[in-house]
Amino acid sequence: MKKLFTSAKVGAYTLKHRVVLAPMTRVRTLQPGDIPSPMMADFYGQRASDGGLEIIEAASISVQARSYLGAASIYHDDQHEGWKAIADAVHAKGGRAFLQLIHGGRQSHVDVTGGAHPVAPSVVPFDGVALTKDGFVPASPHRALEIGEIAEIVEDFRRAAERARKAGFDGVELHAANGYLVDQFIQDGTNRRTDAYGGPIGNRVRFLRESLEALISVFGADRVGVRISPSGEWGGISDSNPQATFSHVAKVLDSYGIAYLHVIEPRVKGDDTLHEGHPAVAAAYLRPHFSGPIIAAGGFGRDSAIAIVESGDADLVAFGRHFSSNPDLPFRLQHDLPLTPYVRSAFWGGTEENYSDFPTYEAPQASHRIAEEADDVADTKAA
């Protein structure tokens, strides 16, 4: 059997296969209040599998942290039951669920931050977008965080982790990728600070360390993962030496003994493929620096997922787009079955249509058999 379909130890848990659901912002909460909706619980329950891992979509840790109207958040009591329903739905199928926690930083707009300017490590020109009641619009001008404000954001991460634990999640993932706030501190294209949080890489990872330690204080290191995007382009992010920067990041994360390192390959940007057929490179150069499980993500198909796990560069592979339209993706990949095409127009908001209404592979086969049996009965009666 291919290694992708065998068991793996990931932090505190033993998984039965290595096909992971990647976190995907789908903008399906109830408004106002970013309340996780029943259709979200259906979506995650459908994609859960016995011994499988789901990384649940990024949840903003405060009003200031929001980037997209309708996206998930975890900062007030009224959200608890919705998150609990999602964790329960995954557990009912024997799966494990980690909730990804995020601060959007400068990728935001005053309409979703309660009127406050978005924040960042430094003020650097940025032409990104945020999702508001008027759709995707240019992000609002941002301001640089005062050094005294950083501790409160770290505390927001800790409180969000406590809420996730109370809701029943098995762990949390720190979103340090895709040009959001943690990533903005790490990379020198967005971090121009000259204080203890800027300058050399040891300073630029200080916010990553403090946020990670806040999550570990709640869950323990073996129930916390971190997602990074070396050479990622989403969010106007950049670094003068990404390989050196993220090799250092991997070493830092390795020292904590975290559950896993989740690596987005540079061939993708958000939900788009930038470089079709480009080989996976990030996980390979990070492997010597991180001794724990590595989850590779970004543009994988069945053959490339099998290959990277067999090579040892990654231990698990996360799928987003293919998982969106194939609730039984691990089963389909293992048995080399056809995949249902994903529907890009349904990625960023909508109803259950093209979200939680995709059938499993067995469902259409069963319908086909029932139709054939009905035809046989009709033929018999006609005879």
C-alpha positions in Angstrom: 0.0 0.0 0.0 1.2 3.5 -0.8 2.4 5.4 2.3 -0.1 8.1 1.7 -2.8 5.7 2.8 -1.1 4.4 5.9 -1.1 5.5 9.5 0.9 8.4 10.8 1.7 9.9 14.3 0.9 13.6 14.3 1.5 15.2 17.6 -0.7 13.7 20.2 -2.7 11.7 17.7 -2.3 8.6 15.5 -4.0 9.1 12.1 -5.2 6.2 9.9 -4.2 8.0 6.6 -2.3 11.0 5.5 -4.8 12.9 3.3 -5.6 16.1 5.2 -8.4 18.6 4.6 -6.7 22.0 4.1 -8.2 25.1 5.7 -10.4 27.0 3.2 -12.2 30.3 3.8 -15.6 29.7 2.4 -17.6 32.7 3.9 -20.6 30.7 5.1 -21.2 32.1 8.6 -24.4 33.6 9.9 -24.5 37.4 10.1 -24.2 39.5 12.1 -21.6 38.0 14.5 -19.7 35.5 12.3 -21.7 32.6 13.8 -20.6 29.2 12.4 -23.6 27.9 10.4 -25.3 24.5 10.3 -24.2 24.1 6.7 -20.6 24.5 7.9 -21.1 21.6 10.3 -22.6 19.6 7.5 -19.6 20.4 5.2 -17.0 19.3 7.7 -19.0 16.3 8.9 -19.3 15.1 5.3 -15.5 15.4 4.7 -14.5 13.7 8.0 -13.2 10.2 8.0 -12.1 7.7 10.6 -8.6 8.6 11.7 -8.4 11.5 9.3 -7.3 15.1 10.0 -9.3 18.2 9.1 -7.8 21.7 9.5 -10.9 23.9 9.9 -10.9 27.2 8.1 -9.2 30.3 9.5 -11.1 31.9 12.4 -10.3 35.5 13.2 -9.3 36.1 16.8 -10.8 39.5 17.2 -12.8 42.2 15.4 -9.5 43.9 14.5 -8.3 40.6 13.0 -11.1 40.2 10.5 -10.4 40.4 6.7 -13.5 39.1 5.0 -17.1 39.7 5.9 -18.9 36.4 6.4 -15.6 34.5 7.2 -15.2 32.6 10.4 -14.3 34.2 13.8 -13.9 32.9 17.3 -13.9 35.8 19.8 -17.4 35.9 21.5 -19.7 33.5 23.3 -22.4 33.4 20.7 -20.1 31.6 18.4 -19.5 28.7 20.7 -22.4 26.4 19.8 -21.6 26.7 16.1 -18.0 25.7 16.6 -19.0 22.9 18.9 -21.3 21.5 16.2 -18.4 21.4 13.8 -16.1 19.6 16.2 -18.8 17.2 17.1 -19.6 16.5 13.4 -15.9 15.6 12.7 -15.7 13.4 15.9 -18.9 11.6 15.0 -17.0 10.1 11.9 -13.9 9.3 14.0 -11.9 12.3 12.7 -9.6 14.9 14.3 -10.2 18.6 13.9 -7.7 21.4 14.4 -9.0 25.0 14.1 -6.8 27.5 12.3 -6.5 30.8 14.1 -5.7 34.1 12.2 -5.1 37.8 12.4 -5.5 39.4 9.0 -3.2 42.4 9.7 -3.2 44.8 6.8 -5.4 42.6 4.7 -8.6 44.3 5.9 -11.0 47.2 5.7 -12.6 49.6 8.1 -16.0 48.1 7.3 -15.0 44.8 8.9 -12.7 46.0 11.7 -15.4 48.1 13.4 -14.1 51.3 11.9 -10.5 50.9 13.1 -7.6 51.1 10.6 -6.0 47.7 9.8 -2.7 47.1 11.5 0.7 45.7 10.4 4.3 45.6 11.6 5.1 48.6 9.3 3.4 50.8 6.8 4.4 49.5 3.4 2.4 50.2 0.2 -0.2 47.5 -0.3 -2.8 47.1 -3.1 -4.6 44.1 -1.7 -8.4 43.6 -1.2 -10.8 42.8 1.6 -14.4 41.4 1.4 -17.1 43.8 2.6 -20.8 44.3 2.1 -19.9 45.8 -1.2 -17.9 42.7 -2.3 -14.1 42.7 -2.8 -12.8 46.2 -2.3 -9.3 47.7 -1.9 -7.9 47.3 1.6 -8.1 50.3 3.8 -4.9 52.2 4.6 -3.1 50.5 7.5 -1.0 51.7 10.4 2.1 50.3 12.2 1.5 48.6 15.5 2.9 50.3 18.6 5.1 47.9 20.5 2.8 48.0 23.5 -0.1 46.7 21.4 1.5 43.5 20.4 1.0 41.7 23.7 -2.8 42.2 23.5 -2.9 40.5 20.1 -0.9 37.6 21.6 -3.5 37.5 24.3 -6.2 37.4 21.7 -4.6 34.3 20.2 -4.5 32.7 23.7 -8.2 33.5 24.3 -9.2 32.1 20.9 -7.3 28.9 21.7 -9.2 28.6 25.0 -12.5 29.0 23.1 -11.4 26.4 20.6 -10.6 23.9 23.3 -13.9 24.6 25.0 -15.7 23.9 21.7 -14.0 20.5 21.6 -11.3 20.9 18.9 -8.4 18.5 19.1 -5.9 21.3 18.5 -5.2 24.6 16.7 -3.1 25.8 13.9 -1.4 29.2 13.9 -1.9 30.8 10.5 1.6 32.2 9.8 1.2 32.1 6.0 -0.3 34.0 3.0 0.6 37.5 4.0 -1.5 37.8 7.1 -0.2 39.4 10.3 2.2 36.7 11.5 3.7 36.4 8.0 3.9 40.2 7.8 6.2 40.1 10.8 8.3 37.3 9.5 9.1 38.6 6.0 11.4 41.7 5.5 9.3 43.0 2.6 6.6 43.9 5.1 8.5 44.3 8.4 10.6 47.4 8.4 10.7 47.8 12.2 13.8 48.7 14.1 12.7 47.6 17.5 12.7 44.1 19.1 10.2 42.8 16.5 12.2 43.9 13.4 15.5 43.8 11.7 17.4 40.5 11.9 15.3 37.3 11.4 15.7 36.5 15.1 13.7 39.6 15.9 11.2 39.2 13.0 10.1 35.7 14.4 9.5 37.1 17.9 5.8 37.7 17.2 5.6 34.1 15.8 7.2 32.7 18.9 5.0 34.7 21.3 1.8 33.8 19.5 2.8 30.1 19.3 3.7 30.0 23.0 0.2 31.5 23.7 -1.4 28.6 21.9 0.9 26.0 23.5 0.0 27.3 26.9 -3.6 26.2 26.2 -3.3 23.0 24.2 0.3 21.8 24.7 2.9 21.7 21.9 1.7 18.3 20.5 -1.7 19.7 19.7 -0.6 22.9 17.9 0.5 23.2 14.3 1.8 26.1 12.2 1.2 27.0 8.6 3.8 28.9 6.5 4.1 29.9 2.9 7.7 30.2 1.8 7.9 32.4 -1.3 4.1 32.9 -1.2 2.7 35.8 -3.2 -0.8 36.1 -1.6 -1.2 39.4 0.2 1.7 41.2 -1.5 4.2 39.5 0.7 7.9 39.3 0.0 11.3 38.5 1.5 14.8 39.2 0.3 16.0 35.7 1.1 13.0 33.4 1.6 14.9 30.1 1.8 17.1 31.4 4.6 14.2 33.1 6.3 12.0 30.0 6.3 14.8 27.6 7.1 15.3 29.6 10.2 11.5 29.6 10.9 11.5 25.8 10.6 14.4 25.4 13.0 12.6 27.7 15.5 9.4 25.7 15.2 11.2 22.4 15.5 12.6 23.5 18.9 9.1 23.6 20.3 8.1 20.0 19.4 4.9 21.1 17.7 2.4 18.6 16.2 3.3 19.5 12.6 4.6 22.1 10.1 2.1 22.9 7.3 3.9 24.1 4.2 2.2 25.8 1.2 4.2 25.3 -1.9 5.0 28.5 -3.9 3.3 27.2 -7.1 -0.1 28.3 -5.7 -1.4 31.7 -4.7 -4.6 31.5 -2.6 -7.0 29.4 -4.6 -5.1 29.8 -7.9 -2.3 27.7 -9.4 0.5 30.0 -10.5 2.9 27.4 -12.0 1.2 24.4 -13.4 3.4 21.3 -13.2 6.0 23.1 -11.0 7.6 20.6 -8.7 7.2 20.9 -4.9 10.3 22.6 -3.5 9.5 24.2 -0.2 8.9 21.1 1.8 12.1 19.6 0.4 14.4 22.4 1.6 12.7 22.7 5.0 12.9 18.9 5.7 16.5 19.1 7.1 15.4 21.8 9.5 12.2 20.3 10.9 12.2 16.8 12.5 8.4 16.5 13.1 5.6 15.8 10.6 5.4 18.1 7.6 2.1 18.6 5.8 2.6 19.8 2.2 -0.2 21.7 0.5 -0.7 23.5 -2.8 -1.6 22.1 -6.2 -1.3 18.4 -5.4 -3.0 15.6 -7.3 -3.0 11.9 -6.5 0.3 11.0 -8.1 2.2 14.0 -6.8 0.8 13.5 -3.3 1.9 9.8 -3.3 5.3 10.8 -4.6 6.1 13.5 -2.0 5.2 11.2 0.9 7.1 8.3 -0.6 10.2 10.7 -1.0 10.0 11.6 2.7 10.0 15.4 2.0 6.5 15.5 3.5 4.6 13.1 5.7 1.0 14.2 4.9 -0.6 16.1 2.0 -3.4 18.7 2.4 -6.0 19.2 -0.3 -8.4 22.2 -0.6 -10.0 22.6 -4.0 -10.4 18.8 -4.6 -11.7 18.3 -1.1 -14.3 21.0 -1.7 -16.1 18.9 -4.2 -15.2 15.4 -3.1 -16.4 14.8 0.5 -14.9 11.3 0.3 -11.6 12.4 -1.2 -9.4 10.0 0.9 -11.4 7.0 -0.3 -11.3 8.2 -4.0 -7.6 8.8 -3.9 -6.9 5.4 -2.3 -8.9 3.6 -4.9 -8.0 5.9 -7.8 -11.6 6.9 -8.5 -12.7 9.8 -10.7 -12.9 13.2 -8.9 -15.8 15.6 -9.1 -14.7 19.0 -10.5 -14.7 21.8 -8.0 -16.8 24.9 -8.6 -14.7 28.1 -8.3 -17.7 30.4 -8.3 -18.9 28.9 -5.0 -15.6 29.3 -3.1 -16.2 32.8 -1.7 -19.7 32.7 -0.2 -23.1 31.3 -1.1 -25.6 28.7 -0.1 -25.4 24.9 0.3 -25.3 24.6 -3.5 -21.9 23.5 -4.7 -20.8 23.6 -1.1 -22.4 20.9 1.1 -24.4 19.1 -1.6 -21.7 17.2 -3.4 -22.3 13.4 -3.3 -19.8 10.7 -2.3 -18.6 8.3 -5.0 -20.9 5.6 -3.7 -24.0 7.8 -3.9 -24.2 8.2 -7.7 -23.2 4.5 -8.1 -26.1 3.5 -5.8 -28.5 5.7 -7.7 -27.3 4.2 -11.0 -27.9 0.6 -9.6 -31.4 1.6 -8.4 -32.2 3.0 -11.8 -31.0 -0.2 -13.5 -33.0 -2.4 -11.1 -36.1 -0.2 -11.8 -35.6 -0.7 -15.5 -35.2 -4.5 -15.0 -38.5 -4.6 -13.1 -40.3 -2.5 -15.8 -38.9 -4.9 -18.5 -40.1 -7.9 -16.5 -43.6 -6.5 -16.1 -43.8 -5.6 -19.8 -42.8 -9.1 -20.7 
